[in-house]
Amino acid sequence: MDPFPKDGESAAAAEPSRGAAPSSGVVVQVREKKGPLRAAIPYMPFPVAVICLFLNTFVPGLGTFVSAFTVLCGARTDLPDRHMCCVFWLNIAAALIQILTAIVMVGWIMSIFWGMDMVILASKYSALPLPT
């Protein structure tokens, strides 16, 4: 048998003994790994997240600064093992990074994406069932 398939033939047709069974499969799970700053973004009510996105769009870092105070009001984050004050200061640090780097446009872009993440998290949060 020829090791290379001819025109019009596939490799599977050339070697019927090789290949995977149709019922075998591999389950792949993809999980996003967030850094501490990104994991500190709070799950806010949707209208508050939209306001923070609006603020971040026109004044870089301001919406992130406002969102830091929602952590003190009990907003949940992806950092459950960290204390509330630590998560608050992580959000303040993110806001300062956005403000200080806005001069070179990096902070402004980061600020807009941060606001978009807030809205995405808020939409996921509103779809979750409330704990009883």
C-alpha positions as CSV (number, residue, x, y, z in Angstrom):
1,M,0.0,0.0,0.0
2,D,1.2,3.5,-0.9
3,P,2.1,5.6,2.3
4,F,0.8,8.8,0.6
5,P,-2.8,9.0,-0.6
6,K,-3.4,9.6,-4.2
7,D,-5.4,12.6,-5.5
8,G,-9.0,12.2,-4.4
9,E,-8.2,9.7,-1.6
10,S,-8.0,10.6,2.0
11,A,-5.5,9.3,4.5
12,A,-8.3,7.5,6.4
13,A,-9.4,5.7,3.3
14,A,-5.8,4.6,2.6
15,E,-5.4,3.1,6.0
16,P,-8.7,1.9,7.4
17,S,-7.0,0.3,10.5
18,R,-5.9,3.6,11.9
19,G,-8.0,6.3,13.5
20,A,-10.1,6.9,16.5
21,A,-13.4,5.2,17.2
22,P,-16.4,7.4,16.5
23,S,-17.6,7.2,20.1
24,S,-14.3,8.1,21.7
25,G,-13.8,11.8,22.7
26,V,-11.9,14.1,24.9
27,V,-13.5,16.5,27.2
28,V,-11.7,19.8,27.4
29,Q,-12.4,22.4,30.1
30,V,-11.2,25.9,29.7
31,R,-11.1,28.1,32.7
32,E,-10.0,31.7,32.7
33,K,-7.3,32.5,35.2
34,K,-7.5,36.0,36.4
35,G,-4.8,38.0,38.1
36,P,-5.5,39.6,41.5
37,L,-6.4,43.1,40.1
38,R,-8.8,41.6,37.5
39,A,-10.3,39.2,40.0
40,A,-11.0,42.2,42.4
41,I,-13.6,43.7,40.0
42,P,-16.8,43.6,42.0
43,Y,-20.1,42.1,40.9
44,M,-22.4,45.1,40.9
45,P,-26.0,45.7,40.0
46,F,-26.3,46.3,36.2
47,P,-27.2,50.1,36.4
48,V,-24.2,50.8,38.7
49,A,-21.9,48.9,36.3
50,V,-23.2,50.9,33.3
51,I,-22.6,54.2,35.2
52,C,-19.0,53.0,36.1
53,L,-18.4,52.2,32.4
54,F,-19.7,55.6,31.4
55,L,-17.4,57.3,34.0
56,N,-14.4,55.2,32.9
57,T,-15.0,56.1,29.3
58,F,-14.8,59.9,29.9
59,V,-12.6,60.1,33.0
60,P,-10.2,57.2,33.1
61,G,-10.1,55.5,36.5
62,L,-13.1,57.3,38.0
63,G,-15.5,54.4,37.4
64,T,-13.0,52.0,38.9
65,F,-12.6,54.3,41.9
66,V,-16.4,54.3,42.4
67,S,-16.6,50.5,42.0
68,A,-14.0,50.2,44.9
69,F,-16.6,51.6,47.3
70,T,-19.2,49.0,46.2
71,V,-16.8,46.4,47.7
72,L,-17.2,48.1,51.0
73,C,-21.0,48.0,50.5
74,G,-20.9,44.2,50.2
75,A,-20.3,43.6,46.5
76,R,-19.0,40.1,45.8
77,T,-15.7,39.5,43.9
78,D,-13.7,36.5,42.6
79,L,-11.4,36.9,45.6
80,P,-13.4,35.2,48.4
81,D,-10.3,34.4,50.5
82,R,-9.2,38.0,50.7
83,H,-10.4,40.5,53.2
84,M,-12.8,43.3,52.1
85,C,-10.3,46.0,52.8
86,C,-7.6,44.3,50.7
87,V,-10.0,44.0,47.7
88,F,-10.9,47.7,48.2
89,W,-7.3,48.7,48.0
90,L,-6.7,46.5,44.9
91,N,-9.5,48.4,43.2
92,I,-8.0,51.7,44.3
93,A,-4.6,50.6,42.9
94,A,-6.3,49.7,39.6
95,A,-7.9,53.1,39.4
96,L,-4.6,54.9,40.1
97,I,-2.9,52.8,37.4
98,Q,-5.6,53.8,35.0
99,I,-5.3,57.5,35.9
100,L,-1.5,57.7,35.8
101,T,-1.2,55.8,32.5
102,A,-4.1,57.7,30.8
103,I,-1.6,60.2,29.5
104,V,-0.1,57.7,27.1
105,M,-3.6,56.3,26.2
106,V,-2.8,52.9,27.8
107,G,-4.8,53.8,31.0
108,W,-7.7,55.1,29.0
109,I,-8.0,51.9,27.0
110,M,-7.5,49.8,30.2
111,S,-10.2,51.9,31.9
112,I,-12.7,51.3,29.1
113,F,-12.0,47.6,29.1
114,W,-12.3,47.5,32.9
115,G,-15.7,49.1,32.6
116,M,-16.8,46.6,30.0
117,D,-15.7,43.8,32.3
118,M,-17.8,45.4,35.1
119,V,-20.9,45.3,32.8
120,I,-20.2,41.7,31.7
121,L,-19.9,40.6,35.3
122,A,-23.0,42.5,36.3
123,S,-25.0,40.8,33.5
124,K,-23.7,37.4,34.7
125,Y,-24.5,38.4,38.3
126,S,-28.1,39.3,37.4
127,A,-28.6,35.9,35.8
128,L,-27.4,34.0,38.9
129,P,-30.0,32.9,41.4
130,L,-30.0,34.7,44.7
131,P,-28.8,32.7,47.7
132,T,-31.5,31.7,50.1
